[in-house]
Each structure stands twice: as structure tokens, then as C-alpha cells.
Amino acid sequence: MITSFSLAKGKDLIGDDYLDVKKFDDLTVAVLCDGVGSADGGREAAKRVVKYLINNFKNRIKSWPLEKTIKTFITSINKILYNESLNLYEREELLTTLALVVIENDRLYGANVGDTRIYLKRDNNLIQLSLDQSEDNMLLEAIGMKENINIYYFENELQKNDEILLCSDGLYNVLDEEEIKRFMDLGAYNLVKAASKKVNDNLPDDTSAIVIKIKNLPPINKLKKLNLEIPETLKKDQIIDGYKLIKPLIQNNRTWLVEKKDKKYVMKFPLIEAKENEHLLDQYIKEAWNAVRLKAGFFPKAVIPKKRSYRYYIQEYIDGVNLKKYKKPLHIDDAINLAKTLLNASQYLLKYDLVHADIKPENIIVSKRKDKIIFKIIDFGNITEIYSINTKAGTPSYLAPERFKDALINESTEIFAIGVTLYEALTGKLPYGEIEPFSNPTFKSPKEPKKLNPKIPDWLNSVILRSIEINPDKRYKHYSEMLFELTHPQKVKPYFDKSKSLIQRDPAKAYKIAFFVSLFVNFLLLYLLLK
């Protein structure tokens, strides 16, 4: 849980502090800056540093270690403000202190410049993690103060129920550590208001705080630190920890059908490049962790064996074929069941703040249970946090139009992929055609699925068209909306593309109107002739 709050000093309406917190995929980034009040550009500097760091973390080079990323970004904005200050003022005026925290899985990365502080509260003990770069109330370091900045950097392992506080000196100069510790549990708003109340709502300095409470931590770092080899070559009939490799299931030769004690499983290894590429290794570990923790009937069961001689995880083998290779079109009842499965699975992932991010026929296995078709969703490799920005997850032909413009990934963009999958399963065609990777496609109104498969009922035709609507404002916003209409077909309103003419949208209605207009005109002409 994350809270933040800021109050200006005295009766001022605007202060020199600036803060922001953002989540990017598996990172949480919190930045708090305290603009130097005695400098002409203090507030501007604080705002610009926060925005610069947040924007750069959004587009960071993921292969870089976080220490390099943090130090590079801080050094860069410092030089920008220092040089700009000399050009504008002929002296150092764009000055601000900085506190920065980055959380990745169960690890905390932090840095500060100046006297803006970072605290960690653990087991009711308050520990200052940052270093005050000041002496006798004089700043020794600040962003924009000199060309080469001295950054105080640190890292720590996080634990469940830890609390992290970023705060300006306006807070810790009013509240002592016991008071800070007591009010932290109530969040940033109550912490800052407690400081204000202590001085009769007449704060001597701008006062800001960000409080981050750690509820649960995935054991990803522990999995990463295990001393396990990544095998370079894998061969048919090879035995690994009692599992016999039968055949590779995908072209990269890293996912295998295996057998142990006459039972079949799927064994998945990291890419060979993960030996040298930390980002690829992190992706694999995250995939394995998601595969294991997402325990629901929509997904194959998975386990990470405790005793392994190599880095891999084991997944349940589903005897079936992927939906892309399955006969088309699906029976209407099976297609409705498919849509419900995908929506229910997506709602389940939402409990973890996750989205699948690559829903498509290839990632859906069709199998039978007692003569009934069931669907299982596979591929945990692209699962990511909802509202992720700048994620490359997904397959172009199933991406919502806004995803090609770096829009954040959300329920509506996932619904689009579900709709395209449903359209293809019922018609054998893609509504917007095959879209090539790295292209900038133009989306035009698709052909109604009912025209390709006359068995599709009108209500389902409308549901599909609304789910693949080009304009996100006209598309379903939430899984629950689409799921409701799938389970209440009598309540589905006809869906028409308003950009089309009436004869294109509803020819029967257009001809009917034309007939009555023509009849009226004929009666009118007859009346005028007889008059």
C-alpha cells in the first residue's frame, strides 16, 4: 500500500516540495524532492527532477543493473540543471534535494542527495537508511549545486510488513523519531497532519511524505540466488532428475515434453542467453513463480522442484491441441464457454493485479473431459502487472489499437484480445487481418462475424463487435461487463458501427424505411394530382 501527502509551510498555498510514485511492470519507483527555498528555481528544480526520473524509469534499459540506472539518471538530471542554471542565472539557482526509492520484488534500492530522508520501519524499530549531506543546517550536496554530484546509494533486502518512509526535512524537524514511528502506520496524510497539528497548523517549512507498506513479498530473489546451471544442450532421451526428455514442444528447444514413472509432464528451461543476460533470467524466474502461484482450473498446474540439478520448472501436460490448430468454426456453445473461461481467468488474475497480456488461440489448449470440450490457458511468460506502461507483451494481430501507441495495458485491452480470439474461433478469420511485428497498422471497421458464420446469434454478434471496437470508449471497460452480457443474452442491445450508413448497418431496416418513405411520397403525389 502506498500513500503520499504534502503541505506548504505557514499559510502558503504552494510549496517547494514535489513528489510522485509510479509502478512500472515489476518496479515501484518513489521520488521526493525538496526544492531549496533560498534558490530562485527551487520549486521548478524539484518538479523537473521528479518528472525526469519517473519518465526515465518508464523507458529504462532493462538490461542495466538498477544501481547503474539510478546513478546514471541522477547524474544526468544534475548536469542538465547545473548547466541550465548557469545559462539562465549565471549562478546555481535550480537546486533541490532528492530521495529516491526503487522496489523490485523483495529488494530495496535507494539514493539520496542532500538532507531529504529515507527511513525503514521494521519490528517497531525506525532506521534511517539515507545519509544527511548537510552540516550546521547548510547543505553540502544538492541536485544542480555542482557539476559532479555526490550520490549516497544503498540496497537492502525487504521483509514482509516493512514500512518505508521518504520525507522532507519539514517533517523530521517537527516530529521526533518516536512520533514518526507512531504515525507512519496511519499513512502519509496523517503523518504530515500530525506534524502540522504539533505546530498549530503553522508549519515552518514545506512538509511532505511518502509511505510504502510491504504486505507480501514474492520469493523471486531467493529463486534467483539458487546455484543452478542452465543447460546449453538438451537431447531426446536425456534423463534429468528422473525425467526423460521425449520431444521439444516449441522451436527454441527449451520447452520439452517429458516422462517420469509413465506420466507425462512439460519441463521448461530458461533461454541459454539467460546465463549472461540478467534481464532474461529475471523474466524466466518471474514466469516460473507466476506458473506456480496461480492455482486455478484455467491454468495447468505447475511446480518448482526443491531438488534440481538444473534450472527448470515442471508443468502439467494437457492432452489436447491449441485452438489455432483446432477445427473451425467452434460450436456456438463452445465459443461462449471459451469466452467465459478467458474472462473468468482474467478476473482471477486481476486479484493479483496481473493480466495475461498475450491471449490468442496458440495459448489456449483445447481438450476433452467426459466428451465435453474444456479450455486451458498456457504461457506464463508474458503475464505482467495491470496498467503496465511500455510493455512489449502480446502478439500484434491481437493487440488493441491503443497498445501500438504505448498505451497502458488494462482490462479493456485484454478484452480486445479476447474478442479477436473469439472472432477467429467462430469464423476462422482475424477481424483486422494479420498484423506484422513492428508495424504501425491502420484499423478499419471489421466485417461482422455473423456474415462469415450465419450460425452466430445476433446477441453474440453484438458482444463480439463491442469487444473488438477500435475506439476504447465504445469497448467494454471491464471483464464483468462482457461476462454479464454473455450470461444474459436477452439484455444485449444491438451493436452497430455508427460510422457506417444505415444500409450498411442494418439493410433490412433501411429497405423498410425506404419502402414506407416511398409509399408516403406516392400517396402524397396521388393526393396532389387528385386535388
Phi, psi and omega in degrees: 000137184234130175229152178211150180198151182215140175231138176282158181289154175051232180257011180296146178271330181231134179254184180263359178276153176211140183211161176196153176224132179221152174250130177233107182053248183260013178250143166245125183242123178238131182227132175227126179237141178244099181299134182293115187296331181280352180263147182296328185249028184300308181295317179300317180297317180299314181296317184291323179294316180299310182296320180299313183292317180298313181296323181287326176293328177299325184247026186296158173279109190291341179282346178286141170297151184295328177299314178298317181300310182299311183293323179295314181296317181294316179299320182295311181291330176298315180294322179299311182290323180297311181293320179294322179297318179294323179290322184275317188247349185063021175198173183278106181235338177272082189238137176204149170273169186213138166232128183228133176230135174235127179247125175231113182057246181249028181235139180251128175243133183216159177205149173217152174228121182095213186245017171285132193254158173231124179244155171235126175255121181219130180051042178064019173250136179255122183239129176276119181269333181277171179239124178289116178261067181208163181207125182052048179062017177249128178289131175267334180222145172199151175297127180091358184281322180211165188296319180248112187270150176258106183265128173269120186239145178208162175222149177210153171277136178266156175233158177303138179077007171296152173232135182244135179236127168251130183210152175278167182294341176300333180277305187284348174279345179257314180262138174278175186295327177295320179291319177300315181299320182290319185273346179302322182300336183271357178095172187297319183301309182292330178294312180292319179295328177296320177296317180296318180296325182296333180248029176057042178056037177225068185300134179285345181210158174303139188228121185222152179208147169234127178241126179242120179256127182269109181274306181222151180232127176288145182278037186293318180297323178295320178296322182292324185281351179298136182277080183235138179280152171255114184293137180278322180238140178230134186230151175303139180074002175294141179253124177233111178052039178089353178265128178265124180285122183262306179198150176287144182261341175225165190297330185286357173068021182248356176237121189236145165279126182231168182222137176215124182053047176065016177240139183268145178219174171246130179245125183241128180252158173290161172297150180301324182297343180293346175298322183252340185255106184296326180296318178295322178295317178300318179299315181296315182296321177296319177299313181298318180296317178296319180300323183281319187276340181274086185261095178209156184294347179286337187242154174294147176290148181218155179212146172254103182302139181291322181256104181228146176266346177224170177273113178198168167224159186249137181233149175301137177270124178260118180281100182185197181226149180288155187300332179297323183268352182285152183300141179246152353275162174292152171296147184304315180297322179291323179295320177295319177297320177301311181299317179297319179299313181296321180288319178295321177296320180294321177294324177297314179298329181298332177298334179260010185061036183240159169227152180292318174074356176214051177288124179193163183304325180297337182259019177234120179265129177260123177222177182238143175225111183054050178065011177250133179286131174234158183237136176237137181263130181240181178071094178268003187292332182257357180304130184216172181288139176296147184071017175298142179248143175065023176280143180262008182296148176113166179247129190313315185294347182245005181276138174296148182308323182290339178293336178284352179247026177062031175288155178292154182270132185212189181300320183295320179290327176291322178298322178302313180297321178296317180297317178296318178298317179295317178302313182293321181295331183265341185237341185079005181236157172267134185299329182242017178076177179285125180252125183283148175301148177064018178265168177239080191289155172255126183262127176240159183307129182280162173289139179300134181300329180299330180285339177267335178219095184299346180285345180292123179291158183303319183295320179289324174304316180293319179299314181296315181298322179290326182288334181252020179300133181296318181278115183298336179291337180261352181274161172303137179271327187229151179304319184299328180294313180291320180296322178299315182290327177293331181263354178226067185301332181291343181260001181282126178274145177304139182246124180235146172279107186291348178284344180271157176289163181300322181293332176282322184285315185212082184304318182299316180294321180297316180293325179295315179296318180298321180297313182290324176296316179298318179298317180296317181297318179296318178295322179294317179295319179298319179297317181293325180290323182278344183292000000 
